[in-house]
Amino acid sequence: MSANIAQFLEKLKLTLFTEDDFKDHVCAIVLEKTKFPLEKSCVREMKGCITLTTDPYMKSEIMFRKEEILGTLRSRYPKRMIRD
């Protein structure tokens, strides 16, 4: 039983690190495409949809370049099935 728990915790650890890395990459791509810095705490992903919490001016600039940002994310993370 303890082996199952250890395996589960190892998978959870890998998932948490990849989520953190994913948020870092989203912030870097947004910075690259829009020249606006974005904090990792502003990024959420749920069921293939990425939500960014930011001010309206920055959000409109991100929406203007949405397809570029999504295309880059899809090419770097094909297993994530990013839809929007």
TIVO-205650 format. One record per residue: residue number from 1; residue in three letters; x, y, z of N, C-alpha, C in turn. Coordinates in nm, 4 decimals, m for minus. Atoms other than C-alpha are relative to their C-alpha. Layout:
// residues N
@num=NUM	residu=ALA	neast=X	nnorth=Y	nup=Z	caeast=X	canorth=Y	caup=Z	ceast=X	cnorth=Y	cup=Z
...
END
This chain:
// residues 84
@num=1	residu=MET	neast=0.0816	nnorth=m0.1195	nup=0.0000	caeast=0.0000	canorth=0.0000	caup=0.0000	ceast=0.0858	cnorth=0.1256	cup=0.0000
@num=2	residu=SER	neast=m0.0858	nnorth=m0.1182	nup=m0.0047	caeast=0.2795	canorth=0.2438	caup=0.0798	ceast=0.0676	cnorth=0.0260	cup=m0.1346
@num=3	residu=ALA	neast=m0.0574	nnorth=m0.0173	nup=0.1334	caeast=0.4259	canorth=0.1814	caup=m0.2670	ceast=m0.0968	cnorth=0.0759	cup=m0.0896
@num=4	residu=ASN	neast=0.1005	nnorth=m0.0716	nup=0.0790	caeast=0.0985	canorth=0.3004	caup=m0.4230	ceast=m0.0045	cnorth=0.1472	cup=0.0375
@num=5	residu=ILE	neast=0.0003	nnorth=m0.1388	nup=m0.0451	caeast=0.1027	canorth=0.6150	caup=m0.2119	ceast=0.1238	cnorth=0.0718	cup=m0.0509
@num=6	residu=ALA	neast=m0.1242	nnorth=m0.0608	nup=0.0481	caeast=0.4652	canorth=0.6804	caup=m0.3066	ceast=m0.0088	cnorth=0.0302	cup=m0.1492
@num=7	residu=GLN	neast=0.0162	nnorth=m0.0235	nup=0.1433	caeast=0.3822	canorth=0.6422	caup=m0.6756	ceast=m0.0940	cnorth=0.1177	cup=m0.0258
@num=8	residu=PHE	neast=0.0946	nnorth=m0.1095	nup=0.0150	caeast=0.0847	canorth=0.8744	caup=m0.6413	ceast=0.0653	cnorth=0.1339	cup=0.0320
@num=9	residu=LEU	neast=m0.0667	nnorth=m0.1247	nup=m0.0381	caeast=0.2907	canorth=1.1391	caup=m0.4626	ceast=0.1040	cnorth=0.0419	cup=m0.1032
@num=10	residu=GLU	neast=m0.0982	nnorth=m0.0317	nup=0.1050	caeast=0.5620	canorth=1.1163	caup=m0.7294	ceast=m0.0688	cnorth=0.0594	cup=m0.1222
@num=11	residu=LYS	neast=0.0756	nnorth=m0.0539	nup=0.1133	caeast=0.3041	canorth=1.1710	caup=m1.0051	ceast=m0.0524	cnorth=0.1395	cup=0.0305
@num=12	residu=LEU	neast=0.0503	nnorth=m0.1313	nup=m0.0410	caeast=0.1545	canorth=1.4616	caup=m0.8105	ceast=0.1112	cnorth=0.1037	cup=m0.0027
@num=13	residu=LYS	neast=m0.1145	nnorth=m0.0913	nup=m0.0001	caeast=0.4974	canorth=1.6188	caup=m0.7675	ceast=0.0353	cnorth=0.0418	cup=m0.1428
@num=14	residu=LEU	neast=m0.0300	nnorth=m0.0309	nup=0.1396	caeast=0.5657	canorth=1.5962	caup=m1.1418	ceast=m0.1068	cnorth=0.0903	cup=m0.0605
@num=15	residu=THR	neast=0.1087	nnorth=m0.0821	nup=0.0509	caeast=0.2244	canorth=1.7449	caup=m1.2194	ceast=0.0120	cnorth=0.1425	cup=0.0502
@num=16	residu=LEU	neast=m0.0127	nnorth=m0.1340	nup=m0.0561	caeast=0.2794	canorth=2.0387	caup=m0.9863	ceast=0.1143	cnorth=0.0766	cup=m0.0646
@num=17	residu=PHE	neast=m0.1125	nnorth=m0.0674	nup=0.0630	caeast=0.6195	canorth=2.1153	caup=m1.1344	ceast=m0.0312	cnorth=0.0361	cup=m0.1447
@num=18	residu=THR	neast=0.0302	nnorth=m0.0320	nup=0.1385	caeast=0.4888	canorth=2.0970	caup=m1.4875	ceast=m0.1025	cnorth=0.1125	cup=m0.0084
@num=19	residu=GLU	neast=0.0955	nnorth=m0.1112	nup=m0.0023	caeast=0.1974	canorth=2.3296	caup=m1.3991	ceast=0.0740	cnorth=0.1310	cup=0.0199
@num=20	residu=ASP	neast=m0.0780	nnorth=m0.1201	nup=m0.0266	caeast=0.4439	canorth=2.5805	caup=m1.2617	ceast=0.0819	cnorth=0.0384	cup=m0.1228
@num=21	residu=ASP	neast=m0.0769	nnorth=m0.0254	nup=0.1221	caeast=0.6634	canorth=2.5459	caup=m1.5702	ceast=m0.0904	cnorth=0.0521	cup=m0.1113
@num=22	residu=PHE	neast=0.0953	nnorth=m0.0429	nup=0.1026	caeast=0.3598	canorth=2.5825	caup=m1.7954	ceast=m0.0375	cnorth=0.1468	cup=0.0200
@num=23	residu=LYS	neast=0.0345	nnorth=m0.1392	nup=m0.0289	caeast=0.2597	canorth=2.9080	caup=m1.6239	ceast=0.1169	cnorth=0.0928	cup=m0.0335
@num=24	residu=ASP	neast=m0.1184	nnorth=m0.0790	nup=0.0361	caeast=0.6169	canorth=3.0350	caup=m1.6633	ceast=0.0079	cnorth=0.0199	cup=m0.1508
@num=25	residu=HIS	neast=m0.0053	nnorth=m0.0096	nup=0.1458	caeast=0.6030	canorth=2.9585	caup=m2.0355	ceast=m0.1110	cnorth=0.0897	cup=m0.0547
@num=26	residu=VAL	neast=0.1090	nnorth=m0.0889	nup=0.0431	caeast=0.2643	canorth=3.1293	caup=m2.0750	ceast=0.0410	cnorth=0.1459	cup=0.0212
@num=27	residu=CYS	neast=m0.0444	nnorth=m0.1372	nup=m0.0289	caeast=0.4053	canorth=3.4416	caup=m1.9086	ceast=0.1087	cnorth=0.0447	cup=m0.0975
@num=28	residu=ALA	neast=m0.1085	nnorth=m0.0334	nup=0.0926	caeast=0.7159	canorth=3.4309	caup=m2.1291	ceast=m0.0530	cnorth=0.0240	cup=m0.1412
@num=29	residu=ILE	neast=0.0561	nnorth=m0.0157	nup=0.1345	caeast=0.5116	canorth=3.3897	caup=m2.4483	ceast=m0.0805	cnorth=0.1289	cup=m0.0104
@num=30	residu=VAL	neast=0.0763	nnorth=m0.1256	nup=m0.0009	caeast=0.2780	canorth=3.6755	caup=m2.3542	ceast=0.0965	cnorth=0.1183	cup=m0.0040
@num=31	residu=LEU	neast=m0.1007	nnorth=m0.1068	nup=0.0018	caeast=0.5822	canorth=3.8943	caup=m2.2848	ceast=0.0632	cnorth=0.0126	cup=m0.1380
@num=32	residu=GLU	neast=m0.0616	nnorth=0.0003	nup=0.1330	caeast=0.7385	canorth=3.7943	caup=m2.6169	ceast=m0.0926	cnorth=0.0606	cup=m0.1055
@num=33	residu=LYS	neast=0.0944	nnorth=m0.0435	nup=0.1033	caeast=0.4235	canorth=3.8643	caup=m2.8198	ceast=m0.0565	cnorth=0.1398	cup=0.0236
@num=34	residu=THR	neast=0.0658	nnorth=m0.1279	nup=m0.0290	caeast=0.2866	canorth=4.1726	caup=m2.6399	ceast=0.0913	cnorth=0.1029	cup=0.0645
@num=35	residu=LYS	neast=m0.0940	nnorth=m0.0860	nup=m0.0731	caeast=0.5869	canorth=4.3195	caup=m2.4542	ceast=m0.0543	cnorth=0.0432	cup=0.1358
@num=36	residu=PHE	neast=0.0542	nnorth=m0.0271	nup=m0.1327	caeast=0.3761	canorth=4.3191	caup=m2.1353	ceast=0.0375	cnorth=m0.1134	cup=0.0944
@num=37	residu=PRO	neast=m0.0303	nnorth=0.1065	nup=m0.0965	caeast=0.5005	canorth=4.1326	caup=m1.8275	ceast=m0.1284	cnorth=m0.0500	cup=0.0658
@num=38	residu=LEU	neast=0.1170	nnorth=0.0631	nup=m0.0613	caeast=0.2524	canorth=3.8930	caup=m1.6724	ceast=0.0496	cnorth=m0.0871	cup=0.1140
@num=39	residu=GLU	neast=m0.0407	nnorth=0.0808	nup=m0.1149	caeast=0.2785	canorth=3.7352	caup=m1.3287	ceast=m0.0615	cnorth=m0.1389	cup=m0.0085
@num=40	residu=LYS	neast=0.0429	nnorth=0.1386	nup=0.0027	caeast=0.2465	canorth=3.3626	caup=m1.2874	ceast=m0.1331	cnorth=m0.0199	cup=0.0741
@num=41	residu=SER	neast=0.1231	nnorth=0.0133	nup=m0.0780	caeast=m0.0332	canorth=3.4103	caup=m1.0335	ceast=m0.1239	cnorth=0.0422	cup=m0.0793
@num=42	residu=CYS	neast=0.1106	nnorth=m0.0462	nup=0.0843	caeast=m0.2488	canorth=3.5659	caup=m1.3096	ceast=m0.0428	cnorth=m0.1044	cup=m0.1025
@num=43	residu=VAL	neast=0.0262	nnorth=0.1019	nup=0.1018	caeast=m0.2494	canorth=3.2467	caup=m1.5191	ceast=m0.0713	cnorth=m0.1195	cup=0.0636
@num=44	residu=ARG	neast=0.0710	nnorth=0.1215	nup=m0.0411	caeast=m0.5031	canorth=2.9651	caup=m1.4765	ceast=m0.0354	cnorth=m0.0792	cup=m0.1250
@num=45	residu=GLU	neast=0.0417	nnorth=0.0860	nup=0.1107	caeast=m0.5766	canorth=2.6677	caup=m1.6979	ceast=m0.0986	cnorth=m0.1027	cup=0.0534
@num=46	residu=MET	neast=0.0993	nnorth=0.0997	nup=m0.0386	caeast=m0.8849	canorth=2.4497	caup=m1.6780	ceast=m0.0638	cnorth=m0.0564	cup=m0.1260
@num=47	residu=LYS	neast=0.0620	nnorth=0.0715	nup=0.1115	caeast=m0.9988	canorth=2.1926	caup=m1.9321	ceast=0.0359	cnorth=0.0594	cup=m0.1364
@num=48	residu=GLY	neast=m0.0453	nnorth=m0.0488	nup=0.1291	caeast=m0.7911	canorth=2.3357	caup=m2.2155	ceast=m0.0197	cnorth=0.1480	cup=m0.0238
@num=49	residu=CYS	neast=0.0206	nnorth=m0.1450	nup=0.0126	caeast=m0.8884	canorth=2.6992	caup=m2.1549	ceast=0.0927	cnorth=0.0721	cup=0.0967
@num=50	residu=ILE	neast=m0.0914	nnorth=m0.0789	nup=m0.0817	caeast=m0.6329	canorth=2.9478	caup=m2.0288	ceast=m0.0676	cnorth=0.1329	cup=0.0315
@num=51	residu=THR	neast=0.0585	nnorth=m0.1259	nup=m0.0443	caeast=m0.7592	canorth=3.2420	caup=m1.8255	ceast=0.1109	cnorth=0.0876	cup=0.0557
@num=52	residu=LEU	neast=m0.0976	nnorth=m0.0963	nup=m0.0481	caeast=m0.5451	canorth=3.5494	caup=m1.7678	ceast=m0.0731	cnorth=0.1119	cup=0.0728
@num=53	residu=THR	neast=0.0588	nnorth=m0.1074	nup=m0.0784	caeast=m0.6359	canorth=3.7964	caup=m1.4951	ceast=0.0936	cnorth=0.1194	cup=m0.0077
@num=54	residu=THR	neast=m0.0847	nnorth=m0.1172	nup=0.0195	caeast=m0.5043	canorth=4.1391	caup=m1.5869	ceast=m0.0873	cnorth=0.1218	cup=m0.0255
@num=55	residu=ASP	neast=0.0769	nnorth=m0.1223	nup=0.0222	caeast=m0.6065	canorth=4.4986	caup=m1.6493	ceast=m0.0574	cnorth=0.0026	cup=m0.1428
@num=56	residu=PRO	neast=0.0684	nnorth=m0.0003	nup=0.1304	caeast=m0.8357	canorth=4.5809	caup=m1.9459	ceast=0.0901	cnorth=0.0365	cup=m0.1188
@num=57	residu=TYR	neast=m0.0875	nnorth=m0.0393	nup=0.1111	caeast=m0.5671	canorth=4.7510	caup=m2.1572	ceast=0.0876	cnorth=m0.1169	cup=m0.0430
@num=58	residu=MET	neast=m0.0870	nnorth=0.1133	nup=0.0305	caeast=m0.3330	canorth=4.4562	caup=m2.1330	ceast=m0.0816	cnorth=m0.1161	cup=m0.0574
@num=59	residu=LYS	neast=0.0856	nnorth=0.1080	nup=0.0484	caeast=m0.6194	canorth=4.2107	caup=m2.1866	ceast=m0.0378	cnorth=0.0211	cup=m0.1468
@num=60	residu=SER	neast=0.0348	nnorth=m0.0259	nup=0.1397	caeast=m0.7186	canorth=4.3827	caup=m2.5116	ceast=0.1189	cnorth=m0.0249	cup=m0.0920
@num=61	residu=GLU	neast=m0.1199	nnorth=0.0267	nup=0.0802	caeast=m0.3613	canorth=4.3641	caup=m2.6385	ceast=0.0242	cnorth=m0.1507	cup=m0.0128
@num=62	residu=ILE	neast=m0.0144	nnorth=0.1461	nup=0.0034	caeast=m0.3476	canorth=3.9945	caup=m2.5477	ceast=m0.1030	cnorth=m0.0600	cup=m0.0956
@num=63	residu=MET	neast=0.1049	nnorth=0.0499	nup=0.0900	caeast=m0.6787	canorth=3.9335	caup=m2.7280	ceast=0.0337	cnorth=0.0288	cup=m0.1459
@num=64	residu=PHE	neast=m0.0411	nnorth=m0.0364	nup=0.1345	caeast=m0.5399	canorth=4.1127	caup=m3.0335	ceast=0.1004	cnorth=m0.1012	cup=m0.0563
@num=65	residu=ARG	neast=m0.1031	nnorth=0.0962	nup=0.0412	caeast=m0.2521	canorth=3.8608	caup=m3.0432	ceast=m0.0309	cnorth=m0.1424	cup=0.0476
@num=66	residu=LYS	neast=0.0433	nnorth=0.1282	nup=m0.0565	caeast=m0.4504	canorth=3.5643	caup=m2.9108	ceast=0.0412	cnorth=m0.1197	cup=m0.0847
@num=67	residu=GLU	neast=m0.0309	nnorth=0.1148	nup=0.0857	caeast=m0.4010	canorth=3.3348	caup=m3.2107	ceast=0.1500	cnorth=m0.0281	cup=m0.0053
@num=68	residu=GLU	neast=m0.1456	nnorth=0.0202	nup=m0.0025	caeast=m0.0243	canorth=3.3914	caup=m3.2119	ceast=0.0417	cnorth=m0.0696	cup=0.1290
@num=69	residu=ILE	neast=m0.0341	nnorth=0.0555	nup=m0.1308	caeast=m0.0021	canorth=3.3148	caup=m2.8400	ceast=m0.0465	cnorth=m0.1452	cup=0.0086
@num=70	residu=LEU	neast=0.0521	nnorth=0.1370	nup=m0.0052	caeast=m0.2249	canorth=3.0066	caup=m2.8663	ceast=0.0764	cnorth=m0.0933	cup=m0.0935
@num=71	residu=GLY	neast=m0.0764	nnorth=0.0822	nup=0.0932	caeast=m0.0356	canorth=2.8791	caup=m3.1702	ceast=0.1346	cnorth=m0.0413	cup=0.0573
@num=72	residu=THR	neast=m0.1282	nnorth=0.0304	nup=m0.0623	caeast=0.2944	canorth=2.9006	caup=m2.9859	ceast=m0.0173	cnorth=m0.1001	cup=0.1134
@num=73	residu=LEU	neast=0.0253	nnorth=0.0923	nup=m0.1103	caeast=0.1489	canorth=2.7287	caup=m2.6789	ceast=m0.0361	cnorth=m0.1396	cup=m0.0502
@num=74	residu=ARG	neast=0.0394	nnorth=0.1304	nup=0.0549	caeast=m0.0080	canorth=2.4524	caup=m2.8872	ceast=0.1195	cnorth=m0.0752	cup=m0.0563
@num=75	residu=SER	neast=m0.1164	nnorth=0.0678	nup=0.0565	caeast=0.3203	canorth=2.3820	caup=m3.0626	ceast=0.0957	cnorth=m0.0480	cup=0.1086
@num=76	residu=ARG	neast=m0.0894	nnorth=0.0410	nup=m0.1088	caeast=0.5145	canorth=2.3665	caup=m2.7344	ceast=m0.0621	cnorth=m0.1040	cup=0.0921
@num=77	residu=TYR	neast=0.0712	nnorth=0.0916	nup=m0.0891	caeast=0.2487	canorth=2.1712	caup=m2.5422	ceast=m0.1109	cnorth=m0.0732	cup=m0.0748
@num=78	residu=PRO	neast=0.1044	nnorth=0.0673	nup=0.0782	caeast=0.0663	canorth=1.9431	caup=m2.7883	ceast=m0.0870	cnorth=m0.0951	cup=0.0826
@num=79	residu=LYS	neast=0.0771	nnorth=0.0940	nup=m0.0810	caeast=m0.0476	canorth=1.7007	caup=m2.5156	ceast=m0.1040	cnorth=0.0698	cup=0.0878
@num=80	residu=ARG	neast=0.0925	nnorth=m0.0733	nup=m0.0870	caeast=m0.2345	canorth=1.9727	caup=m2.3236	ceast=m0.1346	cnorth=0.0278	cup=m0.0646
@num=81	residu=MET	neast=0.1259	nnorth=m0.0236	nup=0.0710	caeast=m0.5054	canorth=2.0112	caup=m2.5890	ceast=m0.0588	cnorth=0.1377	cup=0.0323
@num=82	residu=ILE	neast=0.0426	nnorth=m0.1369	nup=m0.0293	caeast=m0.5292	canorth=2.3894	caup=m2.5502	ceast=m0.1010	cnorth=0.0431	cup=m0.1058
@num=83	residu=ARG	neast=0.1078	nnorth=m0.0410	nup=0.0914	caeast=m0.8549	canorth=2.5130	caup=m2.7020	ceast=m0.0131	cnorth=0.1517	cup=m0.0076
@num=84	residu=ASP	neast=0.0246	nnorth=m0.1446	nup=m0.0021	caeast=m0.8833	canorth=2.8756	caup=m2.5929	ceast=0.0835	cnorth=0.0662	cup=0.1067
END
